Amino acid sequence: MRRIITHPIFNVEKTKTVRFFFEGRELEAFEGETIAAALVANGIDVFGMTEQSRPRGFYCAIGKCSSCLMIVDDVPNVRSCITLVKEGMKVKRQIGRGEITW
């Protein structure tokens, strides 16, 4: 797992864990953690692909760049870097711009 456990300056608090699903695989995250942080902590760096088949992932971490767009609970174009993970959430990689359904 790739997560900061101790830090010389900041107090790293252990919180309750939640379970969520990434492409059918059950993963664990800390409550209050973003989807992107939880995925990186679980060793997942590629969050989707561009229309040209180039990998996308965690980049700006403030919801501005669109590199972290994913499909969350069947909703496309969710910014995983600013969306908190929730118990039972289903997350999938997004290919291209994502389909908007009305």
C-alpha positions as CSV (number, residue, x, y, z in Angstrom):
1,M,0.0,0.0,0.0
2,R,1.3,3.5,-0.9
3,R,0.1,5.8,1.9
4,I,1.8,8.1,4.4
5,I,1.7,6.4,7.8
6,T,3.9,8.7,9.8
7,H,5.1,12.2,9.1
8,P,7.7,14.3,11.0
9,I,5.5,17.5,10.9
10,F,1.9,16.5,10.4
11,N,-0.2,14.2,12.6
12,V,-1.5,11.3,10.5
13,E,-4.7,10.2,12.0
14,K,-6.0,6.7,11.4
15,T,-9.7,6.8,10.6
16,K,-12.4,4.3,9.9
17,T,-12.0,2.3,6.7
18,V,-14.6,2.0,4.0
19,R,-14.8,-0.6,1.2
20,F,-15.4,0.4,-2.4
21,F,-15.1,-1.3,-5.8
22,F,-12.8,-0.5,-8.6
23,E,-13.8,-2.3,-11.8
24,G,-15.2,-5.1,-9.7
25,R,-12.3,-5.4,-7.3
26,E,-13.0,-4.6,-3.7
27,L,-10.6,-2.1,-2.2
28,E,-10.2,-0.3,1.2
29,A,-9.9,3.4,1.8
30,F,-9.9,5.7,4.8
31,E,-13.2,7.6,5.5
32,G,-12.8,11.2,4.2
33,E,-10.2,10.3,1.6
34,T,-10.7,11.1,-2.1
35,I,-11.2,8.4,-4.7
36,A,-7.9,9.4,-6.4
37,A,-6.0,9.2,-3.1
38,A,-7.5,5.8,-2.3
39,L,-6.7,4.4,-5.8
40,V,-3.1,5.6,-5.6
41,A,-2.8,4.1,-2.1
42,N,-4.0,0.8,-3.6
43,G,-1.4,0.9,-6.4
44,I,-3.7,2.2,-9.2
45,D,-2.2,5.0,-11.2
46,V,-4.1,4.9,-14.5
47,F,-7.6,6.3,-14.1
48,G,-8.7,6.3,-17.7
49,M,-7.6,6.8,-21.3
50,T,-7.8,9.7,-23.7
51,E,-9.5,9.4,-27.1
52,Q,-5.9,8.7,-28.4
53,S,-5.4,5.8,-26.0
54,R,-3.0,7.7,-23.7
55,P,-3.3,7.0,-20.0
56,R,-4.7,9.6,-17.6
57,G,-4.2,9.8,-13.9
58,F,-3.8,11.9,-10.8
59,Y,-2.3,15.3,-11.8
60,C,-3.5,18.6,-10.4
61,A,-5.4,17.3,-7.3
62,I,-7.7,20.4,-7.2
63,G,-10.4,19.5,-9.8
64,K,-9.2,21.7,-12.6
65,C,-7.4,19.5,-15.2
66,S,-9.8,16.7,-16.0
67,S,-7.0,14.0,-15.9
68,C,-8.8,12.2,-13.1
69,L,-12.3,11.9,-14.7
70,M,-13.8,8.5,-13.9
71,I,-17.2,6.8,-13.9
72,V,-18.6,6.6,-10.4
73,D,-21.8,4.7,-9.6
74,D,-22.5,4.8,-13.4
75,V,-22.1,8.6,-13.6
76,P,-19.4,9.7,-16.0
77,N,-17.0,12.7,-15.7
78,V,-16.6,12.6,-11.9
79,R,-13.5,14.4,-10.7
80,S,-12.0,11.7,-8.5
81,C,-9.4,14.0,-7.0
82,I,-12.1,16.1,-5.2
83,T,-14.8,13.4,-4.7
84,L,-14.8,11.5,-1.4
85,V,-14.9,7.8,-1.5
86,K,-18.0,6.2,0.1
87,E,-18.9,2.8,1.3
88,G,-19.9,0.5,-1.5
89,M,-19.1,3.0,-4.3
90,K,-18.4,1.6,-7.7
91,V,-15.6,3.2,-9.7
92,K,-14.5,2.5,-13.2
93,R,-11.9,3.9,-15.6
94,Q,-13.3,6.3,-18.2
95,I,-12.3,6.1,-21.8
96,G,-12.4,9.4,-23.7
97,R,-14.9,12.0,-22.7
98,G,-17.5,9.8,-21.2
99,E,-21.1,9.4,-22.3
100,I,-23.7,11.6,-20.8
101,T,-27.1,10.0,-20.5
102,W,-30.3,11.9,-20.0
